[in-house]
Amino acid sequence: MPKMAAVMAKLLFSSLLSFLPTLGAEEPVAVSVSILPGATNLGDGGMTPDPVHIRPGDTVVWTNHDAALHSVAFGEPAGGVPMLDFHLIAPGKSFSRTFDSAGTFDYYCVLHPFKTGTVIVGDERSPNLNVSIATDKGYYEKGETVLVTGTVQDIAPASLS
């Protein structure tokens, strides 16, 4: 009987160990990348955050807040137009991609190849922040001082489940 108890204890212990990796595991999330209003005129900027850090299984959602058409293409602009991994994003629309494997993934806008970004899939996640900026008035004369205020708020990432 003591031998049977030892076998049962080992089975119970190994069963408990099989659940440990899931304890405290975070659910996959969607992380937003904004194509900013006026992005076409912002030089090499206009997609934020960049780089974006996510974990395997997370999804990145690119939303076009600009009035112009943009795209997300994976690879380097010098590598030419990818025929299969190219996604147009109309103004006000979004495109999403789930990254299952760790690694660094470069992307760019085929229509504006100077607009580039990077998704880094690893152990850390970028904070999901909302940045609001305002000025003290809407119109200024030459030489006037501009008062700029802003807030940064942490946004809970959207769960995909």
CNS distance restraints for C-alpha pairs under 8 A (distance, minus, plus):
assign (resid   1 and name CA) (resid   5 and name CA) 6.32 0.50 0.50
assign (resid   2 and name CA) (resid   6 and name CA) 6.27 0.50 0.50
assign (resid   3 and name CA) (resid   7 and name CA) 6.36 0.50 0.50
assign (resid   4 and name CA) (resid   8 and name CA) 6.15 0.50 0.50
assign (resid   5 and name CA) (resid   9 and name CA) 6.04 0.50 0.50
assign (resid   6 and name CA) (resid  10 and name CA) 6.20 0.50 0.50
assign (resid   7 and name CA) (resid  11 and name CA) 6.22 0.50 0.50
assign (resid   8 and name CA) (resid  12 and name CA) 6.06 0.50 0.50
assign (resid   9 and name CA) (resid  13 and name CA) 6.00 0.50 0.50
assign (resid  10 and name CA) (resid  14 and name CA) 6.05 0.50 0.50
assign (resid  11 and name CA) (resid  15 and name CA) 6.08 0.50 0.50
assign (resid  12 and name CA) (resid  16 and name CA) 6.25 0.50 0.50
assign (resid  13 and name CA) (resid  17 and name CA) 6.24 0.50 0.50
assign (resid  14 and name CA) (resid  18 and name CA) 6.33 0.50 0.50
assign (resid  15 and name CA) (resid  19 and name CA) 6.94 0.50 0.50
assign (resid  16 and name CA) (resid  20 and name CA) 6.72 0.50 0.50
assign (resid  17 and name CA) (resid  21 and name CA) 7.88 0.50 0.50
assign (resid  19 and name CA) (resid  23 and name CA) 6.72 0.50 0.50
assign (resid  21 and name CA) (resid  25 and name CA) 7.02 0.50 0.50
assign (resid  27 and name CA) (resid 159 and name CA) 6.85 0.50 0.50
assign (resid  27 and name CA) (resid 160 and name CA) 7.57 0.50 0.50
assign (resid  27 and name CA) (resid 161 and name CA) 7.58 0.50 0.50
assign (resid  28 and name CA) (resid  55 and name CA) 7.74 0.50 0.50
assign (resid  28 and name CA) (resid  56 and name CA) 7.92 0.50 0.50
assign (resid  28 and name CA) (resid  57 and name CA) 5.54 0.50 0.50
assign (resid  28 and name CA) (resid  58 and name CA) 4.74 0.50 0.50
assign (resid  28 and name CA) (resid  59 and name CA) 7.44 0.50 0.50
assign (resid  28 and name CA) (resid 159 and name CA) 6.48 0.50 0.50
assign (resid  28 and name CA) (resid 160 and name CA) 6.10 0.50 0.50
assign (resid  28 and name CA) (resid 161 and name CA) 7.77 0.50 0.50
assign (resid  29 and name CA) (resid  57 and name CA) 7.88 0.50 0.50
assign (resid  29 and name CA) (resid  58 and name CA) 5.06 0.50 0.50
assign (resid  29 and name CA) (resid  59 and name CA) 6.22 0.50 0.50
assign (resid  29 and name CA) (resid 157 and name CA) 5.95 0.50 0.50
assign (resid  29 and name CA) (resid 158 and name CA) 5.52 0.50 0.50
assign (resid  29 and name CA) (resid 159 and name CA) 4.77 0.50 0.50
assign (resid  29 and name CA) (resid 160 and name CA) 5.48 0.50 0.50
assign (resid  30 and name CA) (resid  58 and name CA) 5.95 0.50 0.50
assign (resid  30 and name CA) (resid  59 and name CA) 4.62 0.50 0.50
assign (resid  30 and name CA) (resid  60 and name CA) 5.62 0.50 0.50
assign (resid  30 and name CA) (resid  61 and name CA) 6.58 0.50 0.50
assign (resid  30 and name CA) (resid 157 and name CA) 6.30 0.50 0.50
assign (resid  30 and name CA) (resid 158 and name CA) 5.44 0.50 0.50
assign (resid  30 and name CA) (resid 159 and name CA) 6.57 0.50 0.50
assign (resid  30 and name CA) (resid 160 and name CA) 6.56 0.50 0.50
assign (resid  31 and name CA) (resid  54 and name CA) 7.64 0.50 0.50
assign (resid  31 and name CA) (resid  58 and name CA) 7.47 0.50 0.50
assign (resid  31 and name CA) (resid  59 and name CA) 6.20 0.50 0.50
assign (resid  31 and name CA) (resid  60 and name CA) 4.89 0.50 0.50
assign (resid  31 and name CA) (resid  61 and name CA) 6.10 0.50 0.50
assign (resid  31 and name CA) (resid 128 and name CA) 6.88 0.50 0.50
assign (resid  31 and name CA) (resid 157 and name CA) 6.47 0.50 0.50
assign (resid  31 and name CA) (resid 158 and name CA) 7.45 0.50 0.50
assign (resid  32 and name CA) (resid  60 and name CA) 5.86 0.50 0.50
assign (resid  32 and name CA) (resid  61 and name CA) 4.87 0.50 0.50
assign (resid  32 and name CA) (resid  62 and name CA) 6.04 0.50 0.50
assign (resid  32 and name CA) (resid  63 and name CA) 7.38 0.50 0.50
assign (resid  32 and name CA) (resid 128 and name CA) 7.57 0.50 0.50
assign (resid  33 and name CA) (resid  47 and name CA) 6.52 0.50 0.50
assign (resid  33 and name CA) (resid  48 and name CA) 5.42 0.50 0.50
assign (resid  33 and name CA) (resid  49 and name CA) 5.90 0.50 0.50
assign (resid  33 and name CA) (resid  52 and name CA) 7.84 0.50 0.50
assign (resid  33 and name CA) (resid  60 and name CA) 6.93 0.50 0.50
assign (resid  33 and name CA) (resid  61 and name CA) 5.96 0.50 0.50
assign (resid  33 and name CA) (resid  62 and name CA) 4.70 0.50 0.50
assign (resid  33 and name CA) (resid  63 and name CA) 6.41 0.50 0.50
assign (resid  34 and name CA) (resid  46 and name CA) 7.85 0.50 0.50
assign (resid  34 and name CA) (resid  47 and name CA) 5.56 0.50 0.50
assign (resid  34 and name CA) (resid  48 and name CA) 5.34 0.50 0.50
assign (resid  34 and name CA) (resid  49 and name CA) 7.33 0.50 0.50
assign (resid  34 and name CA) (resid  62 and name CA) 5.81 0.50 0.50
assign (resid  34 and name CA) (resid  63 and name CA) 5.17 0.50 0.50
assign (resid  34 and name CA) (resid  64 and name CA) 6.33 0.50 0.50
assign (resid  34 and name CA) (resid  65 and name CA) 6.77 0.50 0.50
assign (resid  35 and name CA) (resid  39 and name CA) 6.42 0.50 0.50
assign (resid  35 and name CA) (resid  46 and name CA) 5.66 0.50 0.50
assign (resid  35 and name CA) (resid  47 and name CA) 4.61 0.50 0.50
assign (resid  35 and name CA) (resid  48 and name CA) 6.73 0.50 0.50
assign (resid  35 and name CA) (resid  62 and name CA) 6.98 0.50 0.50
assign (resid  35 and name CA) (resid  63 and name CA) 5.96 0.50 0.50
assign (resid  35 and name CA) (resid  64 and name CA) 4.74 0.50 0.50
assign (resid  35 and name CA) (resid  65 and name CA) 5.51 0.50 0.50
assign (resid  35 and name CA) (resid  66 and name CA) 6.39 0.50 0.50
assign (resid  36 and name CA) (resid  46 and name CA) 5.19 0.50 0.50
assign (resid  36 and name CA) (resid  47 and name CA) 6.23 0.50 0.50
assign (resid  36 and name CA) (resid  48 and name CA) 7.49 0.50 0.50
assign (resid  36 and name CA) (resid  64 and name CA) 6.95 0.50 0.50
assign (resid  36 and name CA) (resid  65 and name CA) 5.28 0.50 0.50
assign (resid  36 and name CA) (resid  66 and name CA) 5.67 0.50 0.50
assign (resid  37 and name CA) (resid  46 and name CA) 7.84 0.50 0.50
assign (resid  37 and name CA) (resid  64 and name CA) 7.98 0.50 0.50
assign (resid  37 and name CA) (resid  65 and name CA) 5.14 0.50 0.50
assign (resid  37 and name CA) (resid  66 and name CA) 3.96 0.50 0.50
assign (resid  37 and name CA) (resid  67 and name CA) 6.83 0.50 0.50
assign (resid  38 and name CA) (resid  42 and name CA) 6.65 0.50 0.50
assign (resid  38 and name CA) (resid  46 and name CA) 7.62 0.50 0.50
assign (resid  38 and name CA) (resid  66 and name CA) 5.58 0.50 0.50
assign (resid  38 and name CA) (resid  67 and name CA) 7.24 0.50 0.50
assign (resid  39 and name CA) (resid  43 and name CA) 7.66 0.50 0.50
assign (resid  39 and name CA) (resid  45 and name CA) 6.98 0.50 0.50
assign (resid  39 and name CA) (resid  46 and name CA) 4.41 0.50 0.50
assign (resid  39 and name CA) (resid  47 and name CA) 7.42 0.50 0.50
assign (resid  39 and name CA) (resid  66 and name CA) 6.25 0.50 0.50
assign (resid  40 and name CA) (resid  46 and name CA) 7.41 0.50 0.50
assign (resid  40 and name CA) (resid  66 and name CA) 7.85 0.50 0.50
assign (resid  40 and name CA) (resid  68 and name CA) 7.28 0.50 0.50
assign (resid  40 and name CA) (resid 112 and name CA) 7.35 0.50 0.50
assign (resid  42 and name CA) (resid  46 and name CA) 5.86 0.50 0.50
assign (resid  43 and name CA) (resid 114 and name CA) 7.19 0.50 0.50
assign (resid  43 and name CA) (resid 115 and name CA) 7.37 0.50 0.50
assign (resid  44 and name CA) (resid 114 and name CA) 5.32 0.50 0.50
assign (resid  44 and name CA) (resid 115 and name CA) 4.85 0.50 0.50
assign (resid  44 and name CA) (resid 116 and name CA) 6.95 0.50 0.50
assign (resid  45 and name CA) (resid 115 and name CA) 6.32 0.50 0.50
assign (resid  45 and name CA) (resid 116 and name CA) 7.86 0.50 0.50
assign (resid  46 and name CA) (resid 115 and name CA) 7.20 0.50 0.50
assign (resid  47 and name CA) (resid 115 and name CA) 7.49 0.50 0.50
assign (resid  47 and name CA) (resid 116 and name CA) 7.76 0.50 0.50
assign (resid  47 and name CA) (resid 117 and name CA) 7.09 0.50 0.50
assign (resid  50 and name CA) (resid 117 and name CA) 5.68 0.50 0.50
assign (resid  50 and name CA) (resid 118 and name CA) 6.22 0.50 0.50
assign (resid  50 and name CA) (resid 119 and name CA) 7.71 0.50 0.50
assign (resid  51 and name CA) (resid 117 and name CA) 6.13 0.50 0.50
assign (resid  51 and name CA) (resid 118 and name CA) 4.82 0.50 0.50
assign (resid  51 and name CA) (resid 119 and name CA) 5.79 0.50 0.50
assign (resid  51 and name CA) (resid 120 and name CA) 6.99 0.50 0.50
assign (resid  52 and name CA) (resid 118 and name CA) 6.46 0.50 0.50
assign (resid  52 and name CA) (resid 119 and name CA) 4.99 0.50 0.50
assign (resid  52 and name CA) (resid 120 and name CA) 6.15 0.50 0.50
assign (resid  52 and name CA) (resid 125 and name CA) 7.70 0.50 0.50
assign (resid  52 and name CA) (resid 126 and name CA) 5.86 0.50 0.50
assign (resid  53 and name CA) (resid 119 and name CA) 6.07 0.50 0.50
assign (resid  53 and name CA) (resid 120 and name CA) 4.83 0.50 0.50
assign (resid  53 and name CA) (resid 121 and name CA) 5.96 0.50 0.50
assign (resid  53 and name CA) (resid 122 and name CA) 7.20 0.50 0.50
assign (resid  53 and name CA) (resid 124 and name CA) 6.17 0.50 0.50
assign (resid  53 and name CA) (resid 125 and name CA) 4.71 0.50 0.50
assign (resid  53 and name CA) (resid 126 and name CA) 4.73 0.50 0.50
assign (resid  54 and name CA) (resid  58 and name CA) 6.18 0.50 0.50
assign (resid  54 and name CA) (resid  59 and name CA) 8.00 0.50 0.50
assign (resid  54 and name CA) (resid 119 and name CA) 7.39 0.50 0.50
assign (resid  54 and name CA) (resid 120 and name CA) 6.27 0.50 0.50
assign (resid  54 and name CA) (resid 121 and name CA) 4.93 0.50 0.50
assign (resid  54 and name CA) (resid 122 and name CA) 6.27 0.50 0.50
assign (resid  54 and name CA) (resid 123 and name CA) 7.41 0.50 0.50
assign (resid  54 and name CA) (resid 124 and name CA) 6.10 0.50 0.50
assign (resid  54 and name CA) (resid 125 and name CA) 4.36 0.50 0.50
assign (resid  54 and name CA) (resid 126 and name CA) 6.39 0.50 0.50
assign (resid  55 and name CA) (resid 102 and name CA) 7.49 0.50 0.50
assign (resid  55 and name CA) (resid 121 and name CA) 5.17 0.50 0.50
assign (resid  55 and name CA) (resid 122 and name CA) 5.05 0.50 0.50
assign (resid  55 and name CA) (resid 123 and name CA) 5.68 0.50 0.50
assign (resid  55 and name CA) (resid 124 and name CA) 6.29 0.50 0.50
assign (resid  55 and name CA) (resid 125 and name CA) 6.17 0.50 0.50
assign (resid  56 and name CA) (resid  99 and name CA) 5.80 0.50 0.50
assign (resid  56 and name CA) (resid 100 and name CA) 4.70 0.50 0.50
assign (resid  56 and name CA) (resid 101 and name CA) 5.46 0.50 0.50
assign (resid  56 and name CA) (resid 102 and name CA) 5.96 0.50 0.50
assign (resid  56 and name CA) (resid 121 and name CA) 5.94 0.50 0.50
assign (resid  56 and name CA) (resid 122 and name CA) 6.54 0.50 0.50
assign (resid  57 and name CA) (resid  98 and name CA) 6.20 0.50 0.50
assign (resid  57 and name CA) (resid  99 and name CA) 5.53 0.50 0.50
assign (resid  57 and name CA) (resid 100 and name CA) 4.62 0.50 0.50
assign (resid  57 and name CA) (resid 101 and name CA) 7.56 0.50 0.50
assign (resid  58 and name CA) (resid  98 and name CA) 5.70 0.50 0.50
assign (resid  58 and name CA) (resid  99 and name CA) 5.98 0.50 0.50
assign (resid  58 and name CA) (resid 100 and name CA) 7.29 0.50 0.50
assign (resid  59 and name CA) (resid  96 and name CA) 6.57 0.50 0.50
assign (resid  59 and name CA) (resid  97 and name CA) 5.45 0.50 0.50
assign (resid  59 and name CA) (resid  98 and name CA) 4.03 0.50 0.50
assign (resid  59 and name CA) (resid  99 and name CA) 6.17 0.50 0.50
assign (resid  60 and name CA) (resid  96 and name CA) 5.52 0.50 0.50
assign (resid  60 and name CA) (resid  97 and name CA) 5.56 0.50 0.50
assign (resid  60 and name CA) (resid  98 and name CA) 6.39 0.50 0.50
assign (resid  60 and name CA) (resid  99 and name CA) 7.90 0.50 0.50
assign (resid  61 and name CA) (resid  94 and name CA) 6.54 0.50 0.50
assign (resid  61 and name CA) (resid  95 and name CA) 5.71 0.50 0.50
assign (resid  61 and name CA) (resid  96 and name CA) 4.23 0.50 0.50
assign (resid  61 and name CA) (resid  97 and name CA) 6.72 0.50 0.50
assign (resid  62 and name CA) (resid  94 and name CA) 5.42 0.50 0.50
assign (resid  62 and name CA) (resid  95 and name CA) 5.32 0.50 0.50
assign (resid  62 and name CA) (resid  96 and name CA) 6.16 0.50 0.50
assign (resid  63 and name CA) (resid  89 and name CA) 7.60 0.50 0.50
assign (resid  63 and name CA) (resid  92 and name CA) 6.84 0.50 0.50
assign (resid  63 and name CA) (resid  93 and name CA) 5.86 0.50 0.50
assign (resid  63 and name CA) (resid  94 and name CA) 4.26 0.50 0.50
assign (resid  63 and name CA) (resid  95 and name CA) 6.67 0.50 0.50
assign (resid  64 and name CA) (resid  69 and name CA) 7.87 0.50 0.50
assign (resid  64 and name CA) (resid  70 and name CA) 7.16 0.50 0.50
assign (resid  64 and name CA) (resid  89 and name CA) 6.35 0.50 0.50
assign (resid  64 and name CA) (resid  90 and name CA) 6.69 0.50 0.50
assign (resid  64 and name CA) (resid  91 and name CA) 5.26 0.50 0.50
assign (resid  64 and name CA) (resid  92 and name CA) 5.36 0.50 0.50
assign (resid  64 and name CA) (resid  93 and name CA) 5.76 0.50 0.50
assign (resid  64 and name CA) (resid  94 and name CA) 6.26 0.50 0.50
assign (resid  65 and name CA) (resid  91 and name CA) 6.10 0.50 0.50
assign (resid  65 and name CA) (resid  92 and name CA) 5.61 0.50 0.50
assign (resid  65 and name CA) (resid  93 and name CA) 7.99 0.50 0.50
assign (resid  66 and name CA) (resid  91 and name CA) 5.80 0.50 0.50
assign (resid  66 and name CA) (resid  92 and name CA) 7.48 0.50 0.50
assign (resid  67 and name CA) (resid  91 and name CA) 5.35 0.50 0.50
assign (resid  68 and name CA) (resid  90 and name CA) 7.25 0.50 0.50
assign (resid  68 and name CA) (resid  91 and name CA) 6.06 0.50 0.50
assign (resid  69 and name CA) (resid  88 and name CA) 7.19 0.50 0.50
assign (resid  69 and name CA) (resid  89 and name CA) 6.06 0.50 0.50
assign (resid  69 and name CA) (resid  90 and name CA) 4.89 0.50 0.50
assign (resid  69 and name CA) (resid  91 and name CA) 5.91 0.50 0.50
assign (resid  69 and name CA) (resid 111 and name CA) 7.93 0.50 0.50
assign (resid  70 and name CA) (resid  88 and name CA) 5.93 0.50 0.50
assign (resid  70 and name CA) (resid  89 and name CA) 5.27 0.50 0.50
assign (resid  70 and name CA) (resid  90 and name CA) 6.57 0.50 0.50
assign (resid  70 and name CA) (resid  91 and name CA) 7.88 0.50 0.50
assign (resid  70 and name CA) (resid 109 and name CA) 6.07 0.50 0.50
assign (resid  70 and name CA) (resid 110 and name CA) 7.59 0.50 0.50
assign (resid  70 and name CA) (resid 111 and name CA) 6.29 0.50 0.50
assign (resid  70 and name CA) (resid 112 and name CA) 7.48 0.50 0.50
assign (resid  71 and name CA) (resid  86 and name CA) 6.97 0.50 0.50
assign (resid  71 and name CA) (resid  87 and name CA) 5.33 0.50 0.50
assign (resid  71 and name CA) (resid  88 and name CA) 4.19 0.50 0.50
assign (resid  71 and name CA) (resid  89 and name CA) 5.27 0.50 0.50
assign (resid  71 and name CA) (resid 108 and name CA) 7.43 0.50 0.50
assign (resid  71 and name CA) (resid 109 and name CA) 4.72 0.50 0.50
assign (resid  71 and name CA) (resid 110 and name CA) 6.03 0.50 0.50
assign (resid  71 and name CA) (resid 111 and name CA) 6.79 0.50 0.50
assign (resid  72 and name CA) (resid  86 and name CA) 5.92 0.50 0.50
assign (resid  72 and name CA) (resid  87 and name CA) 5.22 0.50 0.50
assign (resid  72 and name CA) (resid  88 and name CA) 6.59 0.50 0.50
assign (resid  72 and name CA) (resid  89 and name CA) 7.61 0.50 0.50
assign (resid  72 and name CA) (resid 107 and name CA) 6.26 0.50 0.50
assign (resid  72 and name CA) (resid 108 and name CA) 5.66 0.50 0.50
assign (resid  72 and name CA) (resid 109 and name CA) 5.16 0.50 0.50
assign (resid  72 and name CA) (resid 110 and name CA) 7.12 0.50 0.50
assign (resid  73 and name CA) (resid  81 and name CA) 7.83 0.50 0.50
assign (resid  73 and name CA) (resid  82 and name CA) 6.78 0.50 0.50
assign (resid  73 and name CA) (resid  85 and name CA) 5.82 0.50 0.50
assign (resid  73 and name CA) (resid  86 and name CA) 4.41 0.50 0.50
assign (resid  73 and name CA) (resid  87 and name CA) 6.32 0.50 0.50
assign (resid  73 and name CA) (resid 107 and name CA) 5.32 0.50 0.50
assign (resid  73 and name CA) (resid 108 and name CA) 5.36 0.50 0.50
assign (resid  73 and name CA) (resid 109 and name CA) 6.08 0.50 0.50
assign (resid  73 and name CA) (resid 110 and name CA) 6.47 0.50 0.50
assign (resid  74 and name CA) (resid  82 and name CA) 7.46 0.50 0.50
assign (resid  74 and name CA) (resid  85 and name CA) 6.21 0.50 0.50
assign (resid  74 and name CA) (resid  86 and name CA) 7.04 0.50 0.50
assign (resid  74 and name CA) (resid 105 and name CA) 7.00 0.50 0.50
assign (resid  74 and name CA) (resid 106 and name CA) 5.83 0.50 0.50
assign (resid  74 and name CA) (resid 107 and name CA) 4.22 0.50 0.50
assign (resid  74 and name CA) (resid 108 and name CA) 6.53 0.50 0.50
assign (resid  75 and name CA) (resid  79 and name CA) 6.97 0.50 0.50
assign (resid  75 and name CA) (resid  82 and name CA) 7.86 0.50 0.50
assign (resid  75 and name CA) (resid 105 and name CA) 7.20 0.50 0.50
assign (resid  75 and name CA) (resid 106 and name CA) 5.27 0.50 0.50
assign (resid  75 and name CA) (resid 107 and name CA) 5.39 0.50 0.50
assign (resid  75 and name CA) (resid 108 and name CA) 7.30 0.50 0.50
assign (resid  76 and name CA) (resid  80 and name CA) 7.59 0.50 0.50
assign (resid  76 and name CA) (resid 106 and name CA) 6.56 0.50 0.50
assign (resid  76 and name CA) (resid 107 and name CA) 6.67 0.50 0.50
assign (resid  76 and name CA) (resid 108 and name CA) 7.03 0.50 0.50
assign (resid  77 and name CA) (resid  81 and name CA) 7.36 0.50 0.50
assign (resid  77 and name CA) (resid 108 and name CA) 6.53 0.50 0.50
assign (resid  77 and name CA) (resid 110 and name CA) 7.35 0.50 0.50
assign (resid  77 and name CA) (resid 113 and name CA) 5.74 0.50 0.50
assign (resid  77 and name CA) (resid 114 and name CA) 7.86 0.50 0.50
assign (resid  81 and name CA) (resid  86 and name CA) 7.91 0.50 0.50
assign (resid  81 and name CA) (resid 110 and name CA) 6.76 0.50 0.50
assign (resid  82 and name CA) (resid  86 and name CA) 6.08 0.50 0.50
assign (resid  86 and name CA) (resid 110 and name CA) 7.97 0.50 0.50
assign (resid  87 and name CA) (resid  95 and name CA) 7.26 0.50 0.50
assign (resid  89 and name CA) (resid  93 and name CA) 5.84 0.50 0.50
assign (resid  89 and name CA) (resid  94 and name CA) 6.07 0.50 0.50
assign (resid  89 and name CA) (resid  95 and name CA) 6.56 0.50 0.50
assign (resid  90 and name CA) (resid  94 and name CA) 7.73 0.50 0.50
assign (resid  99 and name CA) (resid 121 and name CA) 7.22 0.50 0.50
assign (resid 101 and name CA) (resid 121 and name CA) 7.00 0.50 0.50
assign (resid 102 and name CA) (resid 120 and name CA) 7.56 0.50 0.50
assign (resid 102 and name CA) (resid 121 and name CA) 4.65 0.50 0.50
assign (resid 102 and name CA) (resid 122 and name CA) 5.22 0.50 0.50
assign (resid 103 and name CA) (resid 120 and name CA) 5.99 0.50 0.50
assign (resid 103 and name CA) (resid 121 and name CA) 5.18 0.50 0.50
assign (resid 103 and name CA) (resid 122 and name CA) 6.75 0.50 0.50
assign (resid 104 and name CA) (resid 118 and name CA) 6.88 0.50 0.50
assign (resid 104 and name CA) (resid 119 and name CA) 5.88 0.50 0.50
assign (resid 104 and name CA) (resid 120 and name CA) 4.55 0.50 0.50
assign (resid 104 and name CA) (resid 121 and name CA) 6.25 0.50 0.50
assign (resid 105 and name CA) (resid 118 and name CA) 5.63 0.50 0.50
assign (resid 105 and name CA) (resid 119 and name CA) 5.06 0.50 0.50
assign (resid 105 and name CA) (resid 120 and name CA) 6.31 0.50 0.50
assign (resid 105 and name CA) (resid 121 and name CA) 7.98 0.50 0.50
assign (resid 106 and name CA) (resid 116 and name CA) 7.36 0.50 0.50
assign (resid 106 and name CA) (resid 117 and name CA) 5.90 0.50 0.50
assign (resid 106 and name CA) (resid 118 and name CA) 4.46 0.50 0.50
assign (resid 106 and name CA) (resid 119 and name CA) 6.40 0.50 0.50
assign (resid 107 and name CA) (resid 116 and name CA) 5.71 0.50 0.50
assign (resid 107 and name CA) (resid 117 and name CA) 5.28 0.50 0.50
assign (resid 107 and name CA) (resid 118 and name CA) 6.01 0.50 0.50
assign (resid 107 and name CA) (resid 119 and name CA) 7.87 0.50 0.50
assign (resid 108 and name CA) (resid 112 and name CA) 7.78 0.50 0.50
assign (resid 108 and name CA) (resid 113 and name CA) 5.92 0.50 0.50
assign (resid 108 and name CA) (resid 114 and name CA) 7.43 0.50 0.50
assign (resid 108 and name CA) (resid 115 and name CA) 5.58 0.50 0.50
assign (resid 108 and name CA) (resid 116 and name CA) 4.13 0.50 0.50
assign (resid 108 and name CA) (resid 117 and name CA) 6.10 0.50 0.50
assign (resid 109 and name CA) (resid 113 and name CA) 5.14 0.50 0.50
assign (resid 109 and name CA) (resid 114 and name CA) 7.50 0.50 0.50
assign (resid 109 and name CA) (resid 115 and name CA) 5.70 0.50 0.50
assign (resid 109 and name CA) (resid 116 and name CA) 6.63 0.50 0.50
assign (resid 127 and name CA) (resid 154 and name CA) 7.09 0.50 0.50
assign (resid 128 and name CA) (resid 154 and name CA) 5.93 0.50 0.50
assign (resid 128 and name CA) (resid 155 and name CA) 5.32 0.50 0.50
assign (resid 128 and name CA) (resid 156 and name CA) 6.72 0.50 0.50
assign (resid 128 and name CA) (resid 157 and name CA) 6.30 0.50 0.50
assign (resid 129 and name CA) (resid 152 and name CA) 6.54 0.50 0.50
assign (resid 129 and name CA) (resid 153 and name CA) 5.56 0.50 0.50
assign (resid 129 and name CA) (resid 154 and name CA) 4.65 0.50 0.50
assign (resid 129 and name CA) (resid 155 and name CA) 5.50 0.50 0.50
assign (resid 130 and name CA) (resid 152 and name CA) 5.71 0.50 0.50
assign (resid 130 and name CA) (resid 153 and name CA) 5.14 0.50 0.50
assign (resid 130 and name CA) (resid 154 and name CA) 6.39 0.50 0.50
assign (resid 130 and name CA) (resid 155 and name CA) 6.59 0.50 0.50
assign (resid 131 and name CA) (resid 150 and name CA) 7.12 0.50 0.50
assign (resid 131 and name CA) (resid 151 and name CA) 5.82 0.50 0.50
assign (resid 131 and name CA) (resid 152 and name CA) 4.58 0.50 0.50
assign (resid 131 and name CA) (resid 153 and name CA) 6.52 0.50 0.50
assign (resid 132 and name CA) (resid 150 and name CA) 5.30 0.50 0.50
assign (resid 132 and name CA) (resid 151 and name CA) 5.29 0.50 0.50
assign (resid 132 and name CA) (resid 152 and name CA) 6.53 0.50 0.50
assign (resid 133 and name CA) (resid 148 and name CA) 6.98 0.50 0.50
assign (resid 133 and name CA) (resid 149 and name CA) 5.75 0.50 0.50
assign (resid 133 and name CA) (resid 150 and name CA) 4.18 0.50 0.50
assign (resid 133 and name CA) (resid 151 and name CA) 6.68 0.50 0.50
assign (resid 134 and name CA) (resid 148 and name CA) 5.75 0.50 0.50
assign (resid 134 and name CA) (resid 149 and name CA) 5.41 0.50 0.50
assign (resid 134 and name CA) (resid 150 and name CA) 6.13 0.50 0.50
assign (resid 135 and name CA) (resid 146 and name CA) 6.77 0.50 0.50
assign (resid 135 and name CA) (resid 147 and name CA) 5.53 0.50 0.50
assign (resid 135 and name CA) (resid 148 and name CA) 4.53 0.50 0.50
assign (resid 135 and name CA) (resid 149 and name CA) 6.29 0.50 0.50
assign (resid 136 and name CA) (resid 146 and name CA) 7.02 0.50 0.50
assign (resid 136 and name CA) (resid 147 and name CA) 5.46 0.50 0.50
assign (resid 136 and name CA) (resid 148 and name CA) 6.62 0.50 0.50
assign (resid 136 and name CA) (resid 149 and name CA) 7.96 0.50 0.50
assign (resid 140 and name CA) (resid 144 and name CA) 6.26 0.50 0.50
assign (resid 140 and name CA) (resid 146 and name CA) 7.68 0.50 0.50
